[in-house]
Amino acid sequence: MSSKQRNIVQFHTVPRVRISLVLVLIIMVYVIFHMFTYFTRKHVAITEVRQGSIVSDDHYDALAIRSEKVVKAASSGYLYYYLSSLSRIGASQYAYSIDSNGQTVEKLKEYSEDDASLSDTQKKQLAEKLLSFSEGFNTSDYSSLYSFYAQAQASLTESLAVTARSSLKNEIQQASADATFQSFATEEPGLVVLNVDGMENISLKNFKEEDFDTSKVNEKNLASVDKIQAGEPVYRLVTSDNWNLVMPLTEDKAKELRDTTGIEITFLEDGAKTWCTSHVTKRADRFYLILSLDDSVDRYASERFVSIDLSLEKKNGLKVPNSSLKQQILYEIPKNYITYGGDENTPSILRKIGDGHVVTKLSLYQKDADGTLWGTYNGLKQSDVILNPSTLQEKTVQSLEVKKGYGVFNVNKGYAQFALVQILFHNEQYSIIQPVHSSQLALYDHIALEASDVTEDEIVNGT
């Protein structure tokens, strides 16, 4: 059987490129690259510039100046108080007794330490005070508990003393007749304080700088005294609810407060707050803040120095953590040493190199009201020399005026850009700032939480 010969031409097949596979490979390379850069780059904690407010809490140990006098013992002997410290006393009311042989005082103390000696009426009065305080107590005003405790303690001591004197009436009369026991009353009403410190005569007219040395306070606790000599202090009597707190100020703080007439303060001992009238005075080249109060004297009458916070004016603006701020040394930039050039018309200076010079970019940061420019020179050392572009007059960087500035690292673009700011207000944790150039920093921008963790132009991974 014959067959017809066929001419067959064989073609080499070209492998078909799968577009989907190529895309997958590109995506995988892209993901791997970014994962690698993410895990190899340094991670920096990021925070956001927000609108906020802060209140300055300035801490002071203020000198307390009161209307007070020291009452001294009229005779010698064993001492017995009818009131506890920080108790109110009326005119002609008995404050203490002195027993020359101690026998009557010993009996009085035995009765005064026995709560069972209280009458039913006295117990009822104390119970009513407890109930009244309990019903009106508010946990937000916890400091009132300290005041009530002092009042209750004073009432209990006074009640026990009254009971003791009544029970020992005959013995007291006999001892008084024998001139071995004498009771002494106050000449005017006031607050009894059972301690002295030798600073009771300080007033708003005579206080001086050395009075604020807390180490010189020589406090003596009179409540623990059993036997006393005639002429020795027996108690201190505060005769007015109006008192003053005085504290030294820096000149800057004095300028800040000179027009302030009222300040809210917080007593650090118990967290209680109150408003005071205030004024700043100058004495012997020192500035002082004088606060005038008409309450709280009974809570702090035993202390010569009272720890307080001044709650000053609330400031609003851009709020950042203090940890985000970095100090920067700014150099005064002589106007005639600046030259402009390049595509961006960038301000620059001429840095001397041997017999020639190189153009060094100048980072301008701020301009004072008088037109003085302050900024930083990138890469310059203190020993470098800059040139006047017109006269080639030389000036060392070390000879330039300097001042301190502050800024934050803006990381919006993925790398650190230093933005100079003015600090308008600050406390221990936060600052209210204003950008020197609005183009460098704005509300909701991201900045490094810890300025010490980054450097200028460093690529950062935010967390």
KAGINOR-V564813 format. One record per residue. N is the residue number from 1. PHI is phi in whole degrees, -180 to 180 (* if undefined). NEAR is the number of other C-alpha atoms within 8 Angstrom. D_LAST is the distance of its C-alpha to the last C-alpha in Angstrom with 1 decimal. Layout:
BEGIN
n = {N | N}
phi = {PHI | PHI}
near = {NEAR | NEAR}
d_last = {D_LAST | D_LAST}
END
This chain:
BEGIN
n = {1 | 2 | 3 | 4 | 5 | 6 | 7 | 8 | 9 | 10 | 11 | 12 | 13 | 14 | 15 | 16 | 17 | 18 | 19 | 20 | 21 | 22 | 23 | 24 | 25 | 26 | 27 | 28 | 29 | 30 | 31 | 32 | 33 | 34 | 35 | 36 | 37 | 38 | 39 | 40 | 41 | 42 | 43 | 44 | 45 | 46 | 47 | 48 | 49 | 50 | 51 | 52 | 53 | 54 | 55 | 56 | 57 | 58 | 59 | 60 | 61 | 62 | 63 | 64 | 65 | 66 | 67 | 68 | 69 | 70 | 71 | 72 | 73 | 74 | 75 | 76 | 77 | 78 | 79 | 80 | 81 | 82 | 83 | 84 | 85 | 86 | 87 | 88 | 89 | 90 | 91 | 92 | 93 | 94 | 95 | 96 | 97 | 98 | 99 | 100 | 101 | 102 | 103 | 104 | 105 | 106 | 107 | 108 | 109 | 110 | 111 | 112 | 113 | 114 | 115 | 116 | 117 | 118 | 119 | 120 | 121 | 122 | 123 | 124 | 125 | 126 | 127 | 128 | 129 | 130 | 131 | 132 | 133 | 134 | 135 | 136 | 137 | 138 | 139 | 140 | 141 | 142 | 143 | 144 | 145 | 146 | 147 | 148 | 149 | 150 | 151 | 152 | 153 | 154 | 155 | 156 | 157 | 158 | 159 | 160 | 161 | 162 | 163 | 164 | 165 | 166 | 167 | 168 | 169 | 170 | 171 | 172 | 173 | 174 | 175 | 176 | 177 | 178 | 179 | 180 | 181 | 182 | 183 | 184 | 185 | 186 | 187 | 188 | 189 | 190 | 191 | 192 | 193 | 194 | 195 | 196 | 197 | 198 | 199 | 200 | 201 | 202 | 203 | 204 | 205 | 206 | 207 | 208 | 209 | 210 | 211 | 212 | 213 | 214 | 215 | 216 | 217 | 218 | 219 | 220 | 221 | 222 | 223 | 224 | 225 | 226 | 227 | 228 | 229 | 230 | 231 | 232 | 233 | 234 | 235 | 236 | 237 | 238 | 239 | 240 | 241 | 242 | 243 | 244 | 245 | 246 | 247 | 248 | 249 | 250 | 251 | 252 | 253 | 254 | 255 | 256 | 257 | 258 | 259 | 260 | 261 | 262 | 263 | 264 | 265 | 266 | 267 | 268 | 269 | 270 | 271 | 272 | 273 | 274 | 275 | 276 | 277 | 278 | 279 | 280 | 281 | 282 | 283 | 284 | 285 | 286 | 287 | 288 | 289 | 290 | 291 | 292 | 293 | 294 | 295 | 296 | 297 | 298 | 299 | 300 | 301 | 302 | 303 | 304 | 305 | 306 | 307 | 308 | 309 | 310 | 311 | 312 | 313 | 314 | 315 | 316 | 317 | 318 | 319 | 320 | 321 | 322 | 323 | 324 | 325 | 326 | 327 | 328 | 329 | 330 | 331 | 332 | 333 | 334 | 335 | 336 | 337 | 338 | 339 | 340 | 341 | 342 | 343 | 344 | 345 | 346 | 347 | 348 | 349 | 350 | 351 | 352 | 353 | 354 | 355 | 356 | 357 | 358 | 359 | 360 | 361 | 362 | 363 | 364 | 365 | 366 | 367 | 368 | 369 | 370 | 371 | 372 | 373 | 374 | 375 | 376 | 377 | 378 | 379 | 380 | 381 | 382 | 383 | 384 | 385 | 386 | 387 | 388 | 389 | 390 | 391 | 392 | 393 | 394 | 395 | 396 | 397 | 398 | 399 | 400 | 401 | 402 | 403 | 404 | 405 | 406 | 407 | 408 | 409 | 410 | 411 | 412 | 413 | 414 | 415 | 416 | 417 | 418 | 419 | 420 | 421 | 422 | 423 | 424 | 425 | 426 | 427 | 428 | 429 | 430 | 431 | 432 | 433 | 434 | 435 | 436 | 437 | 438 | 439 | 440 | 441 | 442 | 443 | 444 | 445 | 446 | 447 | 448 | 449 | 450 | 451 | 452 | 453 | 454 | 455 | 456 | 457 | 458 | 459 | 460 | 461 | 462 | 463}
phi = {* | -85 | -129 | -92 | -73 | -111 | -94 | -111 | -108 | -98 | -101 | -77 | -80 | -94 | -61 | -81 | -80 | -92 | -60 | -62 | -66 | -61 | -63 | -62 | -63 | -63 | -63 | -64 | -62 | -62 | -66 | -62 | -61 | -72 | -66 | -63 | -66 | -65 | -81 | -96 | -78 | -72 | -95 | -122 | -68 | -116 | -131 | -115 | -74 | -126 | -80 | -163 | -144 | -141 | -117 | -77 | -112 | -93 | -91 | -143 | -101 | -89 | -78 | -89 | -118 | -128 | -86 | -150 | -147 | -97 | -94 | -106 | -64 | -82 | -153 | -102 | 151 | -87 | -102 | -138 | -96 | -92 | -134 | -86 | -64 | 70 | -96 | -80 | -138 | -94 | -65 | 67 | -95 | -67 | -108 | -159 | -132 | -127 | -115 | -68 | -109 | 89 | -69 | -69 | -62 | -63 | -67 | -61 | -67 | -63 | -68 | -69 | -92 | -104 | -63 | -68 | -78 | -67 | -77 | -61 | -64 | -65 | -65 | -65 | -63 | -66 | -64 | -64 | -64 | -64 | -66 | -63 | -68 | -62 | -70 | -99 | -73 | -123 | -61 | -73 | -117 | -64 | -63 | -64 | -65 | -65 | -65 | -65 | -60 | -64 | -66 | -65 | -63 | -65 | -63 | -64 | -62 | -65 | -63 | -65 | -67 | -62 | -63 | -64 | -65 | -69 | -70 | -106 | -55 | -67 | -62 | -67 | -62 | -67 | -65 | -66 | -65 | -82 | 64 | -101 | -136 | -132 | -111 | -126 | -107 | -81 | -88 | -148 | -74 | 171 | -115 | -82 | -125 | -95 | -157 | -133 | -139 | 79 | -114 | -70 | -91 | -71 | -133 | -67 | -86 | -118 | -65 | -138 | -58 | -69 | -69 | -93 | -83 | -64 | -72 | -92 | -72 | -112 | -84 | -125 | -86 | -87 | -65 | -93 | -80 | -99 | -125 | -135 | -104 | -57 | 93 | -83 | -61 | -114 | -167 | -111 | -115 | -89 | -102 | -147 | -80 | -86 | -148 | -135 | -119 | -126 | -147 | -70 | -126 | -73 | -62 | -65 | -67 | -63 | -65 | -66 | -103 | -63 | -100 | -85 | -113 | -148 | -137 | -87 | -121 | -121 | -80 | -71 | -64 | -135 | 80 | -69 | -118 | -158 | -100 | -130 | -80 | -144 | -156 | -103 | -130 | -120 | -145 | 52 | 66 | -121 | -101 | -137 | -101 | -113 | -104 | -112 | -124 | -125 | -145 | 72 | -63 | -71 | -78 | -124 | -68 | -84 | -111 | -86 | -116 | -114 | -81 | -138 | -112 | -93 | -93 | -90 | -58 | -76 | -111 | -116 | 157 | -74 | -111 | -135 | -67 | -63 | -67 | -81 | -89 | -126 | -78 | -132 | -82 | -107 | -100 | -71 | -105 | -59 | -60 | -82 | -104 | -92 | -128 | -120 | -174 | 85 | -63 | -96 | 53 | -74 | -61 | -144 | -130 | -97 | -101 | -72 | -130 | 61 | -91 | -119 | -157 | -128 | -84 | -117 | -60 | -109 | -98 | -80 | -117 | -149 | -131 | -74 | -62 | -86 | 93 | -69 | -98 | -130 | -170 | -124 | -103 | -67 | 78 | -87 | -108 | -60 | -85 | -68 | -116 | -112 | -121 | -73 | -63 | -91 | -109 | 61 | -64 | -97 | -151 | -81 | -61 | -63 | -83 | -78 | -68 | -129 | -152 | -90 | -129 | -134 | -157 | -128 | -98 | -80 | -118 | -57 | -93 | 91 | -141 | -82 | -118 | -77 | -119 | -75 | -134 | -104 | -88 | -86 | -166 | -158 | -128 | -70 | -116 | -130 | -132 | -97 | -123 | -137 | -64 | -67 | -124 | -63 | -75 | -90 | -155 | -148 | -57 | 75 | -65 | -96 | -131 | -69 | -67 | -115 | -62 | -71 | -86 | -130 | -128 | -57 | 70 | -74 | -74 | -125 | -105 | -79 | -130}
near = {2 | 3 | 4 | 4 | 4 | 4 | 4 | 4 | 4 | 4 | 4 | 4 | 4 | 4 | 4 | 4 | 4 | 6 | 6 | 6 | 7 | 8 | 8 | 8 | 8 | 8 | 8 | 8 | 8 | 8 | 8 | 8 | 8 | 8 | 8 | 8 | 8 | 8 | 7 | 6 | 9 | 7 | 8 | 13 | 9 | 10 | 8 | 9 | 13 | 9 | 9 | 9 | 10 | 12 | 10 | 12 | 9 | 7 | 8 | 9 | 9 | 11 | 11 | 12 | 13 | 11 | 9 | 11 | 10 | 11 | 9 | 10 | 12 | 6 | 8 | 12 | 12 | 13 | 13 | 10 | 8 | 12 | 12 | 12 | 9 | 14 | 11 | 8 | 11 | 9 | 9 | 8 | 8 | 9 | 12 | 12 | 12 | 14 | 15 | 9 | 8 | 9 | 7 | 12 | 12 | 8 | 8 | 12 | 9 | 8 | 12 | 13 | 7 | 8 | 7 | 4 | 10 | 10 | 7 | 6 | 6 | 9 | 9 | 8 | 8 | 11 | 8 | 8 | 9 | 8 | 8 | 8 | 9 | 7 | 6 | 6 | 8 | 6 | 5 | 4 | 8 | 8 | 9 | 8 | 7 | 9 | 9 | 9 | 8 | 9 | 9 | 10 | 9 | 13 | 9 | 9 | 12 | 11 | 10 | 15 | 13 | 9 | 13 | 12 | 10 | 7 | 6 | 9 | 8 | 6 | 8 | 11 | 8 | 8 | 11 | 10 | 7 | 7 | 7 | 10 | 13 | 9 | 9 | 8 | 10 | 12 | 6 | 8 | 10 | 11 | 12 | 15 | 13 | 14 | 12 | 14 | 10 | 8 | 8 | 11 | 7 | 8 | 8 | 6 | 4 | 6 | 8 | 7 | 6 | 5 | 8 | 8 | 7 | 7 | 4 | 6 | 10 | 6 | 8 | 7 | 9 | 11 | 7 | 5 | 8 | 7 | 8 | 12 | 9 | 9 | 8 | 8 | 11 | 11 | 13 | 14 | 12 | 14 | 11 | 9 | 10 | 11 | 13 | 11 | 13 | 12 | 12 | 8 | 10 | 7 | 7 | 6 | 8 | 13 | 7 | 7 | 9 | 8 | 6 | 8 | 7 | 8 | 12 | 11 | 12 | 12 | 12 | 9 | 5 | 7 | 8 | 9 | 8 | 7 | 9 | 11 | 10 | 12 | 12 | 11 | 8 | 8 | 8 | 4 | 5 | 9 | 13 | 13 | 13 | 12 | 11 | 11 | 12 | 8 | 7 | 8 | 10 | 9 | 8 | 8 | 10 | 9 | 7 | 11 | 9 | 12 | 11 | 12 | 12 | 13 | 12 | 9 | 6 | 8 | 9 | 10 | 10 | 12 | 14 | 12 | 10 | 9 | 8 | 13 | 11 | 10 | 8 | 8 | 9 | 11 | 11 | 11 | 11 | 7 | 6 | 6 | 12 | 12 | 9 | 8 | 9 | 6 | 5 | 5 | 7 | 10 | 12 | 13 | 14 | 14 | 12 | 12 | 7 | 5 | 5 | 6 | 9 | 8 | 8 | 10 | 10 | 12 | 10 | 9 | 11 | 10 | 9 | 8 | 5 | 5 | 6 | 9 | 13 | 13 | 13 | 11 | 9 | 8 | 4 | 7 | 6 | 7 | 7 | 11 | 10 | 13 | 14 | 12 | 12 | 4 | 6 | 7 | 7 | 8 | 8 | 11 | 12 | 7 | 6 | 9 | 6 | 8 | 7 | 8 | 11 | 12 | 13 | 14 | 14 | 15 | 13 | 8 | 5 | 8 | 11 | 15 | 9 | 9 | 13 | 14 | 13 | 11 | 10 | 8 | 9 | 11 | 10 | 5 | 7 | 11 | 14 | 17 | 13 | 10 | 12 | 10 | 11 | 7 | 5 | 9 | 10 | 9 | 8 | 7 | 11 | 11 | 14 | 16 | 11 | 11 | 12 | 6 | 7 | 12 | 7 | 8 | 7 | 8 | 8 | 13 | 10 | 7 | 6}
d_last = {85.6 | 84.5 | 81.0 | 79.4 | 77.3 | 73.8 | 71.7 | 68.1 | 65.3 | 62.1 | 58.8 | 55.6 | 52.8 | 49.5 | 46.4 | 44.7 | 41.0 | 38.8 | 36.4 | 34.2 | 33.8 | 32.9 | 30.2 | 28.8 | 28.8 | 27.0 | 24.3 | 23.9 | 23.8 | 21.1 | 18.9 | 19.6 | 18.9 | 15.4 | 14.7 | 16.2 | 14.3 | 10.9 | 12.0 | 14.0 | 11.8 | 10.2 | 6.5 | 6.1 | 5.0 | 5.9 | 9.0 | 11.8 | 15.3 | 17.6 | 21.3 | 22.4 | 25.1 | 25.8 | 29.1 | 30.2 | 31.4 | 33.7 | 35.2 | 38.9 | 41.6 | 44.3 | 48.0 | 49.9 | 53.3 | 55.7 | 59.3 | 60.5 | 63.3 | 64.1 | 67.1 | 69.1 | 71.3 | 75.0 | 76.3 | 75.5 | 74.9 | 72.5 | 69.9 | 69.0 | 66.5 | 67.0 | 63.5 | 60.0 | 57.7 | 56.2 | 59.1 | 60.8 | 64.5 | 67.3 | 70.2 | 73.0 | 70.9 | 71.2 | 68.2 | 69.6 | 72.7 | 74.1 | 76.4 | 78.6 | 79.1 | 76.0 | 77.8 | 77.1 | 73.4 | 73.0 | 74.4 | 72.2 | 69.1 | 70.1 | 70.5 | 67.3 | 65.3 | 66.7 | 64.8 | 67.6 | 69.9 | 68.2 | 70.4 | 69.5 | 69.2 | 66.7 | 64.6 | 64.7 | 63.5 | 60.5 | 59.6 | 59.7 | 57.4 | 54.9 | 55.2 | 54.8 | 51.6 | 50.1 | 50.7 | 49.2 | 46.2 | 42.7 | 39.7 | 37.9 | 40.7 | 40.6 | 42.1 | 45.4 | 45.8 | 46.4 | 49.0 | 50.8 | 50.9 | 52.6 | 55.0 | 55.8 | 56.4 | 58.7 | 60.6 | 61.1 | 62.3 | 64.7 | 66.0 | 66.7 | 68.4 | 70.6 | 71.6 | 72.4 | 74.6 | 76.4 | 77.0 | 78.2 | 80.2 | 83.5 | 82.1 | 80.3 | 83.5 | 85.5 | 83.1 | 83.0 | 86.8 | 86.8 | 84.4 | 82.0 | 79.3 | 78.0 | 75.4 | 73.8 | 72.4 | 70.2 | 71.7 | 68.8 | 66.0 | 62.4 | 59.7 | 60.6 | 58.2 | 59.1 | 57.6 | 58.4 | 56.6 | 59.1 | 57.0 | 58.8 | 60.7 | 57.6 | 57.6 | 55.9 | 58.8 | 58.8 | 55.3 | 54.2 | 51.2 | 52.2 | 52.2 | 48.4 | 48.4 | 47.4 | 48.9 | 52.3 | 52.4 | 55.3 | 54.9 | 57.7 | 57.5 | 60.9 | 60.3 | 60.9 | 64.2 | 67.3 | 70.0 | 70.2 | 72.6 | 74.1 | 72.1 | 68.7 | 65.8 | 66.0 | 63.3 | 61.4 | 62.0 | 59.5 | 61.7 | 59.3 | 56.1 | 55.2 | 53.2 | 50.8 | 47.6 | 47.5 | 44.7 | 44.5 | 42.2 | 40.9 | 42.4 | 39.1 | 38.7 | 42.4 | 42.1 | 39.2 | 41.3 | 44.8 | 45.0 | 43.5 | 46.2 | 44.3 | 41.2 | 39.7 | 39.3 | 37.9 | 39.9 | 37.5 | 40.1 | 39.9 | 37.4 | 40.3 | 40.0 | 42.9 | 43.7 | 45.8 | 47.7 | 46.7 | 48.0 | 47.4 | 50.4 | 51.1 | 53.3 | 54.3 | 51.4 | 48.8 | 47.0 | 46.9 | 45.5 | 48.1 | 47.1 | 50.0 | 49.8 | 52.3 | 50.7 | 49.1 | 51.6 | 52.7 | 49.3 | 48.7 | 52.4 | 52.3 | 49.5 | 50.2 | 46.6 | 44.3 | 40.5 | 39.0 | 36.0 | 36.7 | 34.8 | 35.0 | 34.4 | 31.2 | 29.3 | 27.3 | 25.0 | 21.5 | 19.7 | 17.0 | 16.3 | 18.6 | 16.0 | 14.7 | 18.3 | 19.8 | 23.5 | 25.2 | 28.9 | 30.5 | 33.9 | 36.7 | 37.3 | 41.1 | 41.8 | 44.4 | 42.1 | 39.7 | 40.3 | 38.9 | 38.7 | 36.8 | 35.8 | 33.5 | 36.1 | 33.6 | 34.9 | 35.6 | 37.8 | 40.2 | 39.5 | 42.6 | 42.7 | 46.1 | 48.7 | 46.2 | 42.9 | 39.6 | 37.6 | 34.4 | 31.9 | 31.8 | 28.7 | 30.3 | 28.4 | 30.9 | 34.5 | 36.6 | 39.3 | 42.0 | 40.4 | 39.1 | 36.1 | 33.3 | 30.6 | 29.4 | 31.0 | 28.7 | 29.7 | 32.8 | 34.2 | 36.4 | 39.4 | 38.9 | 41.6 | 41.1 | 44.0 | 45.5 | 45.6 | 49.1 | 50.9 | 48.8 | 49.0 | 46.7 | 44.2 | 42.0 | 38.4 | 39.3 | 41.9 | 39.6 | 38.8 | 35.3 | 33.3 | 29.9 | 27.2 | 23.7 | 20.7 | 17.0 | 14.8 | 14.2 | 11.6 | 12.8 | 14.4 | 11.9 | 13.5 | 14.2 | 17.3 | 18.9 | 20.4 | 23.2 | 23.7 | 26.5 | 25.9 | 28.2 | 27.7 | 25.7 | 25.9 | 24.4 | 20.8 | 20.5 | 22.1 | 23.6 | 23.4 | 25.0 | 24.0 | 26.8 | 26.4 | 25.2 | 24.2 | 21.5 | 19.7 | 20.1 | 19.2 | 15.9 | 14.5 | 11.0 | 11.2 | 9.8 | 10.0 | 12.0 | 14.3 | 15.7 | 12.8 | 13.5 | 16.8 | 18.4 | 17.9 | 15.3 | 13.2 | 9.5 | 6.6 | 3.8 | 0.0}
END
